[in-house]
Amino acid sequence: MSEYACIDLKSFYASVECVERGLDPLTTNLVVADPDRTDKTICLAITPAMKARGVKNRCRVFEIPGNIDYVMAVPRMQLYIDYSNRIQQIYMKYIAREDIHVYSVDEVFLDLTNYLQMYNLNAKELCIKIMDSIYEETGITATCGIGTNMYLAKIALDITAKHVADHIGILTENKYRRTLWKHKPLTDFWRIGPGTVNRLAHAGIYTMEDIAMADEDSLYRMFGVDAELLIDHAWGKESATMKDIKNYHSQSTSVSNGQVLPCDYEYEEGRLIVKEMVDNLSLELVERRAVASGMVLYLSFSRNCGYPSVRGSVPFVIPTSSTRELLDYATNLYDKIMYPEAKIRRINIEFYNLINEEMQQANLFQTPEDVERERNLQKAMISIKKKYGRNAVLKGMNLEEGGKAIERNEQIGGHRS
């Protein structure tokens, strides 16, 4: 029988900030948020002590009750990545790399199956050793879910572990059906969002037991092929193994980038941000040795201006990674779909249908030498940025008022590094 574990680092960002300050995250009121942004900014993490006082995770700063004294820690994304890397090394002291799947910066799946006999331990005992090592070496507390498949391990972590004193949840298929079939809300279960819950509710389905007992044909009519996974999970089953995950290669053929602006941006300011984003994405295409076949531009506006979000797309005459050509496509599309009086708050750009640059067709308006010259220039910029930092090479537009590229180049995931 297979044994899997899903280990989560408790309130990871906030715990790291407490450890760095010599504080206990279980008793210290601390939030990770950027004080330079407005009080509407979302807290990236809060300590368990804050949660115990009723503060919701991922709340906005203004939602924290005024009677709570707390420390506000500026996000330090590189520091959290460094801690995460240290903890990955701890996992690999016990489990081989091929039996570890890093799910996020603070969560991993471990296939324990081949290690229990070797260590002469059961799954819980092995996980306790790993969790103790994490705490001893980093000061970070971990929680854990153990299951006979990866889905059950994840559910044991997300639901069961919260209700036991040692924060280690354990599930088998039978225990899952016995203890969680009637659990509500359904959104507590992995991969079930509010939209799915609403569609199920319209059919009179409110629990995992309801899904398991429902007519499968009706579920397939509602969800198509996704119904298969929903039905399997309702019964506590999961066919994917660690080996399947390791052998999986993404079929994604697009690159994208998005950002939420710190304030309302006017027409020309928004146009500048689009150009900066396209400039960066063009270098990503070159680094991937890919060319794009088209692009999608999504613009969302300030609630106060009354304009609905807009989405536009354009196929390219010839697949390209040329910064100059991509900027022309992007600015023309922006001018076409943008409301002149609207105030922009969010921009998303996607280049789709990527193909290998070696399959790029000849361009009637550029000689092969011109294409190669620009690509070599882009490659040189990538090399310099990697060696000296992403702000080592800048363009004139990056220095214009309202430009965000310099600031974003110093961030990780949109937050301070």
C-alpha positions as CSV (number, residue, x, y, z in Angstrom):
1,M,0.0,0.0,0.0
2,S,1.3,3.5,-0.9
3,E,1.9,6.1,1.7
4,Y,2.1,9.8,0.9
5,A,2.6,12.9,3.1
6,C,1.8,16.5,2.4
7,I,3.8,18.9,4.6
8,D,3.0,22.6,5.0
9,L,5.1,25.2,6.7
10,K,2.8,26.9,9.1
11,S,2.1,30.6,8.3
12,F,5.4,30.5,6.4
13,Y,6.2,34.1,5.6
14,A,5.1,35.3,9.0
15,S,7.0,32.5,10.8
16,V,10.2,33.4,8.9
17,E,9.8,37.1,10.0
18,C,9.3,36.0,13.6
19,V,12.3,33.7,13.5
20,E,14.5,36.5,12.1
21,R,13.4,38.7,15.0
22,G,13.7,36.0,17.7
23,L,10.0,36.0,18.3
24,D,7.5,33.1,18.7
25,P,4.9,33.1,15.9
26,L,2.5,31.2,18.1
27,T,2.4,34.2,20.5
28,T,3.5,37.2,18.5
29,N,1.0,39.4,16.6
30,L,2.8,39.9,13.2
31,V,1.6,40.6,9.7
32,V,3.6,40.5,6.4
33,A,2.5,43.5,4.4
34,D,4.1,46.4,2.5
35,P,3.5,49.6,4.5
36,D,4.4,51.8,1.5
37,R,1.2,50.6,-0.2
38,T,-2.3,51.7,0.9
39,D,-4.2,50.2,3.8
40,K,-6.1,48.2,1.2
41,T,-3.1,46.1,0.5
42,I,-3.5,42.4,1.2
43,C,-1.5,40.9,4.1
44,L,0.7,38.1,2.5
45,A,0.7,36.2,5.8
46,I,-0.3,36.6,9.5
47,T,0.9,34.6,12.5
48,P,-1.1,31.9,14.2
49,A,-1.4,34.4,17.1
50,M,-3.3,36.8,14.9
51,K,-5.5,34.0,13.5
52,A,-6.4,33.0,17.1
53,R,-7.7,36.6,17.6
54,G,-10.1,36.2,14.7
55,V,-8.0,37.9,12.0
56,K,-8.5,36.2,8.6
57,N,-5.6,35.1,6.6
58,R,-5.0,37.2,3.4
59,C,-7.1,40.0,4.9
60,R,-6.5,43.6,4.0
61,V,-4.6,45.9,6.4
62,F,-7.6,48.1,7.1
63,E,-9.6,45.0,8.2
64,I,-7.3,44.3,11.1
65,P,-9.2,45.4,14.3
66,G,-7.8,48.6,15.8
67,N,-7.5,47.1,19.3
68,I,-4.8,44.6,18.2
69,D,-1.2,45.7,18.5
70,Y,1.0,44.0,15.9
71,V,4.3,44.1,14.1
72,M,4.1,44.9,10.3
73,A,7.0,43.1,8.5
74,V,7.9,44.3,5.0
75,P,7.8,41.3,2.6
76,R,11.3,39.9,1.8
77,M,10.6,37.3,-0.9
78,Q,14.2,36.3,-1.5
79,L,14.6,35.6,2.2
80,Y,11.5,33.3,2.1
81,I,12.9,31.5,-1.0
82,D,16.2,31.0,0.9
83,Y,14.4,29.5,3.9
84,S,12.4,27.3,1.5
85,N,15.6,26.1,-0.2
86,R,17.1,25.2,3.2
87,I,14.0,23.2,4.1
88,Q,14.1,21.4,0.7
89,Q,17.6,20.2,1.6
90,I,16.2,18.8,4.9
91,Y,13.5,16.8,3.0
92,M,16.3,15.4,0.9
93,K,18.1,14.1,3.9
94,Y,15.3,11.6,4.3
95,I,13.6,11.3,0.9
96,A,15.2,11.1,-2.6
97,R,14.5,14.0,-4.9
98,E,12.5,11.8,-7.3
99,D,10.0,11.1,-4.4
100,I,9.5,14.8,-3.6
101,H,7.1,17.1,-5.4
102,V,7.4,20.8,-4.5
103,Y,3.8,22.0,-4.7
104,S,4.6,25.6,-3.6
105,V,7.2,27.6,-1.7
106,D,5.8,26.3,1.6
107,E,4.3,22.9,0.7
108,V,5.5,19.6,-0.6
109,F,4.3,16.1,-1.3
110,L,6.5,13.2,-0.2
111,D,6.1,9.6,-1.4
112,L,7.0,7.7,1.7
113,T,6.2,4.2,0.4
114,N,9.8,2.9,-0.1
115,Y,11.2,4.5,3.0
116,L,9.2,3.1,5.9
117,Q,10.8,-0.3,5.9
118,M,14.2,1.2,5.4
119,Y,13.8,3.5,8.5
120,N,11.8,0.9,10.4
121,L,9.2,3.6,11.0
122,N,5.5,4.1,10.2
123,A,4.4,7.1,8.1
124,K,3.6,9.3,11.1
125,E,6.9,8.6,12.9
126,L,8.9,9.4,9.8
127,C,7.0,12.7,9.3
128,I,7.5,13.6,12.9
129,K,11.3,13.2,12.4
130,I,11.2,15.4,9.3
131,M,9.1,18.0,11.0
132,D,11.3,18.0,14.1
133,S,14.4,18.5,11.9
134,I,12.7,21.5,10.1
135,Y,12.0,23.1,13.5
136,E,15.5,22.4,14.9
137,E,17.3,23.7,11.9
138,T,15.1,26.7,10.9
139,G,12.7,27.4,13.8
140,I,9.8,26.9,11.4
141,T,6.8,24.8,12.6
142,A,5.3,22.4,10.0
143,T,1.9,20.6,9.8
144,C,1.3,17.4,7.9
145,G,-1.3,15.2,6.2
146,I,-0.7,11.5,5.6
147,G,-2.8,9.5,3.2
148,T,-2.8,6.4,1.0
149,N,-2.8,8.6,-2.1
150,M,-1.8,12.2,-2.7
151,Y,-5.3,13.5,-2.7
152,L,-6.0,12.0,0.8
153,A,-2.7,13.4,2.0
154,K,-3.7,16.9,0.9
155,I,-7.1,16.6,2.4
156,A,-5.6,15.3,5.6
157,L,-3.4,18.4,5.7
158,D,-6.1,20.9,4.8
159,I,-9.0,19.6,6.9
160,T,-8.1,16.8,9.3
161,A,-4.8,18.2,10.7
162,K,-6.6,21.3,11.9
163,H,-8.7,19.3,14.4
164,V,-6.0,17.2,16.1
165,A,-3.6,18.3,18.8
166,D,-0.4,17.2,17.0
167,H,-1.5,18.8,13.7
168,I,-0.9,15.6,11.8
169,G,-3.9,14.3,9.9
170,I,-4.2,10.8,8.7
171,L,-6.7,9.4,6.1
172,T,-7.4,6.2,4.3
173,E,-10.2,5.8,1.8
174,N,-12.5,4.3,4.4
175,K,-11.7,6.9,7.1
176,Y,-12.2,9.6,4.5
177,R,-15.7,8.4,3.7
178,R,-16.5,7.8,7.4
179,T,-15.4,11.2,8.7
180,L,-15.5,13.7,5.8
181,W,-18.3,12.6,3.5
182,K,-20.7,15.0,5.2
183,H,-18.1,17.7,5.8
184,K,-19.2,21.3,4.8
185,P,-18.4,23.6,3.1
186,L,-17.3,21.8,-0.1
187,T,-14.8,24.6,-0.8
188,D,-12.6,23.1,2.0
189,F,-11.8,20.3,-0.4
190,W,-8.8,20.6,-2.7
191,R,-9.7,21.8,-6.3
192,I,-13.3,22.6,-5.5
193,G,-14.0,26.3,-5.9
194,P,-17.1,28.5,-5.3
195,G,-18.2,28.1,-9.0
196,T,-18.2,24.4,-8.7
197,V,-20.1,24.5,-5.4
198,N,-22.8,26.8,-6.9
199,R,-23.3,24.4,-9.9
200,L,-23.6,21.4,-7.6
201,A,-26.0,23.3,-5.2
202,H,-28.3,23.9,-8.2
203,A,-28.5,20.1,-8.6
204,G,-29.1,19.6,-4.8
205,I,-25.6,18.4,-4.1
206,Y,-23.9,19.7,-1.0
207,T,-21.4,17.1,0.3
208,M,-18.9,14.7,-1.0
209,E,-21.3,11.9,-0.1
210,D,-23.9,13.6,-2.4
211,I,-21.4,13.7,-5.2
212,A,-20.5,10.0,-4.7
213,M,-24.2,9.0,-4.8
214,A,-25.2,11.3,-7.6
215,D,-26.0,10.1,-11.1
216,E,-22.7,10.1,-13.0
217,D,-24.2,11.0,-16.3
218,S,-25.6,14.2,-14.8
219,L,-22.2,15.1,-13.4
220,Y,-20.6,14.6,-16.8
221,R,-23.2,16.8,-18.4
222,M,-22.4,19.5,-15.8
223,F,-18.6,19.3,-15.8
224,G,-17.5,17.3,-18.9
225,V,-14.3,15.3,-18.4
226,D,-13.6,17.1,-15.1
227,A,-16.4,15.1,-13.6
228,E,-14.1,12.0,-13.6
229,L,-11.8,13.7,-11.1
230,L,-14.6,15.0,-9.0
231,I,-16.2,11.6,-8.7
232,D,-12.8,9.9,-7.9
233,H,-12.1,12.5,-5.2
234,A,-15.6,12.0,-3.7
235,W,-14.7,8.4,-3.1
236,G,-11.2,9.3,-1.8
237,K,-9.5,7.9,-4.9
238,E,-6.6,9.4,-6.8
239,S,-4.9,7.7,-9.8
240,A,-1.9,10.0,-10.2
241,T,1.3,8.9,-8.5
242,M,4.6,10.6,-7.8
243,K,6.0,8.9,-10.8
244,D,3.2,10.3,-13.0
245,I,4.0,13.8,-11.8
246,K,7.7,13.5,-12.4
247,N,7.0,12.2,-15.9
248,Y,4.5,15.0,-16.7
249,H,5.6,17.6,-19.2
250,S,3.5,20.7,-19.5
251,Q,1.8,21.2,-22.8
252,S,1.6,25.0,-22.2
253,T,2.4,27.0,-25.2
254,S,2.1,30.5,-23.9
255,V,3.9,33.1,-21.7
256,S,2.0,35.7,-19.7
257,N,2.5,38.5,-17.3
258,G,0.1,40.6,-15.2
259,Q,0.3,43.3,-12.6
260,V,-2.1,45.3,-10.4
261,L,-1.2,49.0,-10.5
262,P,-0.7,50.9,-7.2
263,C,-3.2,53.7,-8.3
264,D,-5.4,54.7,-11.2
265,Y,-3.4,55.1,-14.4
266,E,-4.4,57.4,-17.3
267,Y,-4.4,56.4,-20.9
268,E,-0.7,57.2,-21.8
269,E,0.5,55.8,-18.4
270,G,-1.2,52.5,-19.1
271,R,0.2,52.4,-22.6
272,L,3.7,52.8,-21.1
273,I,3.1,49.9,-18.7
274,V,2.0,47.7,-21.6
275,K,5.2,48.5,-23.5
276,E,7.4,47.7,-20.5
277,M,5.6,44.3,-20.0
278,V,5.9,43.4,-23.6
279,D,9.6,44.3,-23.6
280,N,10.2,41.9,-20.7
281,L,8.1,39.1,-22.2
282,S,9.9,39.4,-25.5
283,L,13.2,38.6,-23.7
284,E,11.5,35.6,-22.0
285,L,10.5,34.3,-25.5
286,V,14.1,34.6,-26.7
287,E,15.4,32.9,-23.6
288,R,13.0,30.0,-24.3
289,R,14.1,30.0,-27.9
290,A,10.5,30.4,-28.9
291,V,8.4,32.7,-31.1
292,A,4.7,33.6,-30.4
293,S,1.8,33.3,-32.9
294,G,-0.4,35.9,-31.3
295,M,-1.2,37.9,-28.2
296,V,-4.1,38.6,-25.8
297,L,-4.4,41.9,-23.8
298,Y,-6.7,42.2,-20.8
299,L,-7.4,45.6,-19.1
300,S,-9.3,46.1,-15.9
301,F,-10.4,49.5,-14.7
302,S,-11.0,51.4,-11.5
303,R,-14.3,50.7,-9.9
304,N,-15.0,54.4,-9.8
305,C,-14.8,55.0,-13.5
306,G,-17.7,52.7,-14.4
307,Y,-16.1,50.9,-17.4
308,P,-16.2,47.1,-17.8
309,S,-13.1,45.1,-18.2
310,V,-12.0,44.6,-21.8
311,R,-10.1,41.8,-23.6
312,G,-8.6,42.0,-27.1
313,S,-6.5,39.6,-29.1
314,V,-4.5,39.7,-32.3
315,P,-2.9,36.9,-34.4
316,F,0.6,37.7,-35.7
317,V,1.2,37.6,-39.5
318,I,4.3,35.6,-38.8
319,P,5.3,34.1,-35.4
320,T,7.9,36.4,-33.8
321,S,9.9,37.2,-30.7
322,S,11.1,40.6,-32.0
323,T,10.7,43.3,-29.4
324,R,10.0,45.9,-32.1
325,E,7.3,43.8,-33.7
326,L,5.7,42.8,-30.4
327,L,5.6,46.4,-29.3
328,D,3.8,47.4,-32.5
329,Y,1.2,44.7,-32.1
330,A,0.7,45.5,-28.4
331,T,0.3,49.3,-28.7
332,N,-2.0,49.0,-31.7
333,L,-4.2,46.5,-29.7
334,Y,-4.1,48.7,-26.7
335,D,-5.2,51.8,-28.7
336,K,-8.0,49.7,-30.2
337,I,-9.6,48.4,-27.0
338,M,-8.7,51.0,-24.4
339,Y,-11.4,53.6,-23.3
340,P,-9.8,57.0,-23.6
341,E,-11.2,58.3,-20.3
342,A,-10.9,55.1,-18.3
343,K,-8.5,54.7,-15.3
344,I,-6.5,51.4,-15.5
345,R,-5.8,49.3,-12.4
346,R,-4.8,45.9,-13.8
347,I,-3.1,44.7,-17.0
348,N,-2.5,41.1,-18.2
349,I,-0.7,40.2,-21.4
350,E,-0.3,36.7,-22.9
351,F,1.6,35.6,-25.9
352,Y,0.1,32.3,-27.2
353,N,0.8,29.4,-29.5
354,L,4.6,29.3,-29.0
355,I,6.7,27.4,-31.4
356,N,10.5,26.8,-31.5
357,E,12.3,29.7,-33.1
358,E,13.9,27.3,-35.6
359,M,10.5,26.8,-37.1
360,Q,10.0,30.5,-37.7
361,Q,8.9,31.4,-41.2
362,A,10.8,33.9,-43.3
363,N,9.7,37.5,-42.9
364,L,9.2,39.4,-46.1
365,F,9.9,42.7,-44.4
366,Q,13.1,41.7,-42.6
367,T,16.1,39.9,-43.9
368,P,17.4,36.8,-41.9
369,E,20.4,38.9,-41.0
370,D,18.1,41.6,-39.4
371,V,16.2,38.9,-37.4
372,E,19.5,37.4,-36.2
373,R,21.0,40.8,-35.3
374,E,18.0,41.7,-33.1
375,R,17.9,38.3,-31.5
376,N,21.6,38.5,-30.7
377,L,21.0,41.9,-29.1
378,Q,18.2,40.5,-27.0
379,K,20.4,37.5,-25.9
380,A,23.2,40.0,-24.9
381,M,20.7,41.9,-22.8
382,I,19.5,38.7,-21.1
383,S,23.2,37.7,-20.3
384,I,23.9,41.2,-18.8
385,K,20.8,41.1,-16.7
386,K,21.5,37.7,-15.4
387,K,25.1,38.7,-14.4
388,Y,24.5,42.2,-13.1
389,G,20.8,42.3,-12.2
390,R,17.6,43.0,-14.1
391,N,18.1,46.8,-13.9
392,A,21.6,46.6,-15.4
393,V,20.1,47.4,-18.8
394,L,17.3,49.9,-19.0
395,K,15.5,51.7,-21.9
396,G,14.4,55.3,-22.0
397,M,10.8,54.4,-21.4
398,N,11.7,52.8,-18.1
399,L,12.8,56.2,-16.8
400,E,9.5,57.9,-17.8
401,E,7.2,59.0,-15.0
402,G,4.8,56.2,-14.2
403,G,7.1,53.5,-15.4
404,K,7.1,50.4,-13.2
405,A,9.8,48.2,-14.7
406,I,12.7,49.4,-12.5
407,E,10.6,48.8,-9.4
408,R,9.3,45.4,-10.6
409,N,12.7,44.2,-11.5
410,E,13.6,44.5,-7.9
411,Q,10.6,42.4,-6.8
412,I,9.8,38.7,-6.7
413,G,6.3,37.8,-7.5
414,G,5.2,41.4,-7.3
415,H,6.6,41.9,-3.8
416,R,9.9,43.3,-2.4
417,S,12.7,40.9,-2.7
